[in-house]
Amino acid sequence: MAAIVESSEDAIIAQTLGGPTCYLYTLTGTDNVGNTVAISTTVKVDTSAPSAPAVTLASASGNTYISGTTVYLNAQAGKSGSFQASATSSDGDSGILKLNFPGLSGFSSGGGDVSSSPYQTSYSWSGAVGASGSQTVTSYDNANLTSTASFTVTPDTAVPSGGALTVDAAAASGAGTTSTTSNPTFTIGSRTDYTDAGSGLASSTLTIQSETLTSNNTCGAAGSGGPYTSATAISGTTNPAITVGYCYLYKLTGTDNVGNATSISTTVKVPFAGIDWTNITTSNNRTVNCTYTTITAVTCTVSGVGNGGTFTANVNLIDANRNAVTNTTGSTITVSQTTTGQGTGAPASTTIAQNGTASAGTFTLTLNNGGSKTATITASITVNAVTYTVNCQVST
């Protein structure tokens, strides 16, 4: 711009200046013999606001989760967290004076003016804070012109929803359900993982944990016994190996990104199904045939053992598939025998020890001498007021 000369000594000079431009004002004094002196000042004219702040949220901790420029808070008693807000802005004219970050309702720290780079602030919160909705970050340049941008605070205190689980044909619930089977090949029928409409789902996890099964009926605390004393994750609906004689707690848990969690569960009792003969020997090495139509009362027959022939066997516990299982009832089981017909049986009783797989003693039925003799030996146990039997009819 060309120099503008003002000769008035006292007049106030009013000018409308455009920008962005710098203006140099020089006051020069000259006497009548040509001596001169000058003073000057420069005025910078800035009419352009700084660029809108580019806001970034990071470093979420505790019950805080960040998605883009939205921060989710589990704003309820017993919860807490923190996060960092930062922003950048530029001004090619007068330059950036400061960035102002909003104070958030209920927060213990964060917010205020930041006058030098990096422009950032750390927010901390605890409990049921009131901050919610759009929060404004303001950039100021040295001409006091401003521009703004925002981030969003969203409280999330809702648990995930939609989880469903069926095991051994029993639907899990929040209060827990129970089913009973003596078949260790029961299945996980269906599984629907949780979803979350707030901060989003962090995990939907299905676990199994085993428990003692006292007296073949009463479940102990989770992890009190069995093959899965620690909660073990299950992938999909693939059921892990099941050992008869324990309870199994299945729990589906949904957790969102700010720590809200919910779960449903079902417990499967897997007691032994009955008793059976094992380690069988007979006179003349005859084959013993058994019927398992009623698994709690197994019936067997053997013939051709001859004059004064014998039948000898131990007793073990079995599952619904007639597989031998271990005594996990919590105590020793007494096995008694009775013999009817034309023969004698011994001993009167024996035991299956806790964690034992078969009776300590062997039962023997001996037919009376002579032809066409028949006798039946019956072994029985009673656990939790339920009686289980296995017999064998022995013939010459």
Secondary structure by P-SEA (a helix, b strand, c coil): ccbbbbcccccbbbbbbbccbbbbbbbbbbcccccccccbbbbbbbcccccccccccccccccccccccbbbbcccccccccccccbbbbbccccccbbbbbbccccccccccccccccbbbbbbccccccccbbbbbbbcccccccccbbbbbbbcccccbbbbbcccccccccbbbbbbccccccccbbbbbbbcccccccbbbbbbbbbbccccccccccccccccccccccccccccccccbbbbbbbbbbcccccccccbbbbbbccccccccccccccbbbbbbbcccccbbbbbbccccccccccbbbbbbccccccccccccbbbbbbbbbcccccccccccccccccccccbbbbbbcccccbbbbbbbbbccccccccbbbbbbcc
